[in-house]
Amino acid sequence: MRVGIDTGGTFTDLVLVGGDGHALRLKVPSTPSDPAEALVEGLRQAMEAAGGARPGGVAHGTTVATNAMLEQRFPALALLTTRGFRHVLEIARQSVPSGYGNSYFWVKPAAIVPLERVFEVTERLGFRGEVLTPFDEEDARSQARRLRELGVTTVGICFLHAYANPAHELRMREILREEHPEAIVSISSDVWPEYREYERTVTTLVDAFVKPHVAGYLGRAEKGLRDLAPQVPLLIMKSNGGVMPAAAVARRPISTALSGPAAGALGASWLARQAGFERVITIDTGGTSTDVCLVEGAEPQLTREGRIGRFPVRVPMIDIVSVGTGGGSIAWIGPEGGLRVGPRSAGAVPGPMAYGRGGDQPTVTDAHLVVGRLPDALVGGAVRLRRELSERGVDHIAERVGLDRERAATGILELSAHNQANAVLELTVKRGIDPMDQALVAFGGAGPLQASRIAEILGLRTVLVPPSPGNVSAFGLLAVDLKDDYVLTRVRRHDEVDPDEIAALFARLEADAVESLRAEGVPEDRVSLVRSVDVRYLGEAHEITIAAGISFDPKAAVEGFHDAHERVYGYAYRDLAHRNVVEFVNWKVTGLGLIERPTLEAAPPTGSARPLGTRAGFEVYRRHDLPQGFTAEGPLIVEEYGSTTVVEDGFTVEVDRLANLVLRRRPS
């Protein structure tokens, strides 16, 4: 038996999959003050529901690193850098977020570390890693003592061109351990050894800052896990779409940025692929936010241009766009008198007004309850909803905007749907991609409630709602491999590539990947290595990642790059001349420890398929009553443990062989 656990803003979701493929799903309330408490309590309940069986492994998605960064308080964080480069964070990168608009000036956001906590060390490397200025040990010790005297507890070390030669950073870390052993330290050559000084510096500082948060959380989670099930391994979801043991993640916690949303996108894309859909848009709506991901070729797209809040984070992560719209998003009146929804959320505590836990502002969940789209209880009756409280909150909004209760609630839901649709447009249309041919995969506790309306807004024809949509993120944790990425920057022109150098470089990266996977207990026959390289035209500021193949062929790589550049940007310089040079920049190896995927259960061949009754003009069905091949026309509602699917008027619904609900928009 394996267990997947995903911590959300309102609920912590669990999925247990036994050796026979049977899945058991449950939810427990999240504990924002310490998410480890909900994790341990959920696992206790899961083991109890499974008759006391002990899991063979636990996979977990966490947002601890992201939440720590979003607080944007870094009181004891410092940077050590090469002498003469103290202002790297002040210079930053000229990247205007949304264009200048009507503003005459754009003010860069404040640096993650103020100038008074940036310290220089005498040393200097060239971009090939050669020593230009030797490392000054006495200067380094002096700076380490100064950090100790100032009470700095967290340090990021980022020396110029350390991606090409980590020797100076490694020695600086040793000196810090000798002079200031209490300090928590991250070095750029460990975190992400890739060129671009500003992004590498910020990524290193973010890694250093979140280390105590992640280490403390994982320590509490592992202790609780040991008390319940000794010697059961804990795997943590990474933002690159793989999992790694908790101990490995604690050494480089930046890899868990967007851990939770990544699990959902991977789980949804894998379930969609089993149902025959390879080009989909996944939309995960929980209590506080909606996360959207584009899937092409059955794989979520990756990016290395991610951000946490205002900070660029240079690590591979699944390309996800998030908006602050979820079931707990608060409806409010803006200063101009207009209705707004989100990004403020009622969260798990106090939650929507309907929960009766002290919430005094109406949310999207309250609006759903008022218009009759939700039952009187959620999560199998564990969460009772008080309709009169929701009505009181919506009435307050209705009075302010001059509408009746029903229209005010409908307005809240319409704004919520458009906010989520805009996230899809940002991921597709704004990048030159037409979403019309994609299916929408809706999951999360609140995802299926408005999925058909969102599809209608976007002009999409198909919506897929997997079984137990509220637990898809937890299920996704059981459908991903162990995965880690290794990278080296070596800029080489296409006509100056030395095959022996590249072979040695890839061999070095592959040896690191294999060593790491073996240390995690992955058998040799379950190890897979994937090579890739970042490529650009000479003079371009950004690269495109292409497959490198088992034996690197520069000519084939150049042709692959032309094709990729044309696909992304609409043109390519295929006739290479001295002015059109292709450069290979970052050489990468991804190490995979392949796991056994869960077996999906087929939909029951028979069932009652009779509506339970009607509510607010919708026929209401219970999902586990619907057999394979069941079809009906909207408007109707399908209820189940953990989620509710609304099939709008104009849509049909069918149950496929894997128990997915497939909603299709009827032609106008």
Secondary structure, DSSP 8 states (H G I E B T S, - for coil): -EEEEEE-SSEEEEEEE-TTS-EEEEEEE--TT-HHHHHHHHHHHHHHHTTT---SEEEEE--HHHHHHHT---TTEEEEEETT-TTHHHH-----TT--TT-S-------SS-GGGEEEES-EE-TTS-EEE---HHHHHHHHHHHHHHT--EEEEE-TTTTT--HHHHHHHHHHHHH-TT-EEEEHHHH---S-HHHHHHHHHHHHHHHHHHHHHHHHHHHHHHHHSTT--EEEE-TTS-EEEHHHHHHSGGGGTTHHHHHHHHHHHHHHHHTT--SEEEEEE-SS-EEEEEEETTEE-EES-EEETTEEE-S-EE-EEEES-STTEEEEE-TTS-EEEEEEE-TTTT--GGG-SS--S-BHHHHHHHTT-S-SEEGGGTEE--HHHHHHHHHHHHHHHT--HHHHHHHHHHHHHHHHHHHHHHHTGGGT--GGG-EEEEESSSGGGSHHHHHHHHT--EEEE-SSGGGHHHHHTTS--EEEEEEEEEEEEGGG--HHHHHHHHHHHHHHHHHHHHHTT--GGGEEEEEEEEEEETT-S--EEEE--SS--HHHHHHHHHHHHHHHHS----S--TTS-EEEEEEEEEEEE-----------S-------EEETTEEEEEGGG--TT-EEESSEEEEETTEEEEE-TTEEEEE-TTS-EEEEE---
